[in-house]
Amino acid sequence: MKLRAILEAKYHLGQGQIELTQAKDISPEKYKEFTKAVSAAWPHGVMYKGKSIYKLVYLSDILESLEKYLEEVNRNEEDLSHYSSQESYFGYVPSQNMFIQGFDTWGELEDDGSYDEEETDDYTGTYDPELSNVMMYRLEDSKISWQQSRYSRDHMMYPNVLKSLHHEFKDLIDIRLD
């Protein structure tokens, strides 16, 4: 039997679906197997409290709220105001019922090291990619309950920030790695 079929038979709610809240009942020995089932079911088969997490986050106002909040955080930090971001990670911590989204953030530097005030298609400066933002939140009735946000100046999401998140949250499940 193929791995996907075995995992679906063990953890499924329906064809190709897996419920994230089941993870709190998974033994440490079965953790890797469960995370493989999550990866196999992504994007439309990963459920949270019976609803598609893809629809809850990516096809609703939640991702837009995260991006707006991230822009606000960056704007409030004077030296981050010229940065752009892109989501690069999505995970779930069952023990805390908390989602984590990571964003790689970069700025465009002029040749003199200052930030370009205007973005242009013919930009010839260098990029400063050594920054990641991490947003932590809970979903309550399809609304965000912010828990924490932080950023790392020295590293992007992969591999260092993700390693530190797995060290901090031993039961972190990688839902989407980009």
C-alpha positions as CSV (number, residue, x, y, z in Angstrom):
1,M,0.0,0.0,0.0
2,K,1.3,3.5,-0.9
3,L,2.3,5.8,2.0
4,R,-0.4,8.3,1.2
5,A,-3.1,5.6,1.3
6,I,-1.8,4.3,4.6
7,L,-1.7,7.8,6.1
8,E,-5.2,8.6,4.8
9,A,-6.6,5.4,6.2
10,K,-5.1,6.1,9.6
11,Y,-5.8,9.9,10.0
12,H,-8.5,10.8,7.4
13,L,-11.8,12.5,7.9
14,G,-12.7,12.1,4.3
15,Q,-10.9,11.5,1.1
16,G,-7.4,13.0,1.5
17,Q,-8.3,15.0,4.6
18,I,-6.5,15.3,8.0
19,E,-7.6,17.2,11.1
20,L,-4.9,19.3,12.7
21,T,-6.5,19.2,16.1
22,Q,-6.0,15.4,16.2
23,A,-2.2,16.2,16.5
24,K,-2.6,16.8,20.3
25,D,-3.4,13.1,20.7
26,I,-0.5,11.9,18.6
27,S,2.4,10.2,20.5
28,P,5.9,11.5,19.8
29,E,6.7,8.3,18.0
30,K,3.9,8.9,15.5
31,Y,4.7,12.7,15.0
32,K,6.7,12.2,11.8
33,E,4.0,10.0,10.3
34,F,1.3,12.6,11.2
35,T,3.3,15.5,9.6
36,K,3.8,13.4,6.4
37,A,0.0,13.0,6.3
38,V,-0.4,16.8,6.7
39,S,2.0,17.4,3.8
40,A,0.2,14.8,1.7
41,A,-3.2,16.4,2.3
42,W,-2.0,20.0,1.6
43,P,-3.6,22.3,0.5
44,H,-7.3,21.4,0.4
45,G,-7.3,18.4,2.7
46,V,-5.8,20.0,5.8
47,M,-8.6,20.7,8.2
48,Y,-8.9,22.8,11.4
49,K,-12.0,22.2,13.5
50,G,-13.6,20.6,10.5
51,K,-12.9,23.5,8.1
52,S,-10.3,23.7,5.4
53,I,-7.3,25.7,6.8
54,Y,-6.5,26.7,3.2
55,K,-9.9,28.3,2.9
56,L,-9.8,29.8,6.4
57,V,-6.4,31.5,5.9
58,Y,-5.7,31.9,2.2
59,L,-9.2,32.4,0.8
60,S,-10.4,34.8,3.4
61,D,-9.4,38.1,5.0
62,I,-6.9,36.5,7.4
63,L,-3.8,36.5,5.1
64,E,-4.6,40.1,4.1
65,S,-4.8,41.0,7.9
66,L,-1.4,39.3,8.5
67,E,0.2,41.2,5.6
68,K,-1.3,44.5,6.8
69,Y,-0.1,43.9,10.3
70,L,3.3,43.0,9.0
71,E,3.5,46.2,7.0
72,E,2.5,48.1,10.1
73,V,5.2,46.4,12.2
74,N,7.8,47.1,9.5
75,R,6.6,50.7,9.1
76,N,6.9,51.4,12.8
77,E,10.6,50.3,12.7
78,E,12.3,53.2,11.0
79,D,14.9,51.0,9.3
80,L,12.4,48.5,8.1
81,S,10.1,50.9,6.3
82,H,11.4,50.2,2.9
83,Y,11.1,46.4,3.1
84,S,8.9,44.1,1.2
85,S,7.7,40.7,2.4
86,Q,6.5,37.3,1.1
87,E,5.0,34.4,3.1
88,S,7.4,31.5,3.2
89,Y,6.2,29.3,6.0
90,F,2.9,28.1,7.6
91,G,2.8,25.8,10.7
92,Y,0.7,24.7,13.6
93,V,1.6,24.1,17.3
94,P,-1.0,21.7,18.7
95,S,0.0,22.1,22.4
96,Q,-0.8,25.8,22.1
97,N,-3.5,25.6,19.4
98,M,-1.4,28.3,17.6
99,F,-0.5,29.0,14.0
100,I,2.8,30.4,12.9
101,Q,3.4,32.1,9.6
102,G,6.8,33.2,8.5
103,F,7.6,35.9,6.0
104,D,10.9,36.5,4.3
105,T,11.5,40.2,4.2
106,W,13.9,42.1,2.1
107,G,14.9,45.6,1.2
108,E,16.3,47.1,-1.9
109,L,19.6,48.9,-1.2
110,E,21.1,51.7,-3.3
111,D,24.8,51.4,-4.2
112,D,25.6,53.7,-1.3
113,G,23.7,51.4,1.2
114,S,20.6,53.5,1.5
115,Y,17.1,52.3,0.7
116,D,15.5,53.1,-2.7
117,E,12.4,55.3,-2.0
118,E,10.8,54.3,-5.3
119,E,10.4,50.8,-6.6
120,T,11.2,50.5,-10.3
121,D,11.3,47.6,-12.7
122,D,14.8,48.6,-13.8
123,Y,16.2,48.6,-10.3
124,T,19.9,47.9,-10.4
125,G,20.9,48.0,-6.7
126,T,21.4,45.0,-4.4
127,Y,19.0,43.2,-2.1
128,D,19.3,42.9,1.7
129,P,17.6,39.5,2.3
130,E,18.7,38.9,5.8
131,L,15.4,39.3,7.7
132,S,12.4,37.2,8.5
133,N,9.2,38.1,10.3
134,V,7.2,35.4,12.3
135,M,3.6,36.0,13.2
136,M,1.9,33.8,15.8
137,Y,-1.8,33.7,16.3
138,R,-4.9,31.6,17.2
139,L,-8.0,31.3,15.1
140,E,-11.2,31.8,17.1
141,D,-14.4,31.8,15.1
142,S,-12.4,32.5,11.9
143,K,-10.9,35.6,13.5
144,I,-7.3,36.2,14.4
145,S,-6.2,36.4,18.1
146,W,-2.7,37.7,18.0
147,Q,-0.2,36.0,20.2
148,Q,3.1,37.4,19.2
149,S,5.2,38.7,16.3
150,R,9.0,38.9,16.1
151,Y,11.6,39.3,13.5
152,S,15.2,38.1,13.0
153,R,17.7,40.4,11.4
154,D,20.3,37.8,10.8
155,H,18.5,35.1,9.0
156,M,15.7,34.3,6.6
157,M,13.1,31.7,7.4
158,Y,15.2,28.8,6.0
159,P,17.0,27.1,7.6
160,N,17.9,29.0,10.8
161,V,14.6,30.6,11.9
162,L,12.7,27.4,11.2
163,K,15.2,25.4,13.2
164,S,14.8,27.8,16.1
165,L,11.0,27.5,15.9
166,H,11.2,23.7,16.0
167,H,13.6,24.0,19.0
168,E,11.2,26.3,20.8
169,F,8.0,24.4,19.9
170,K,8.7,20.7,20.0
171,D,5.4,19.8,18.5
172,L,5.4,22.3,15.6
173,I,3.9,20.8,12.5
174,D,5.1,22.2,9.2
175,I,2.0,22.7,7.0
176,R,3.4,24.7,4.2
177,L,7.1,25.1,3.4
178,D,7.8,27.5,0.6
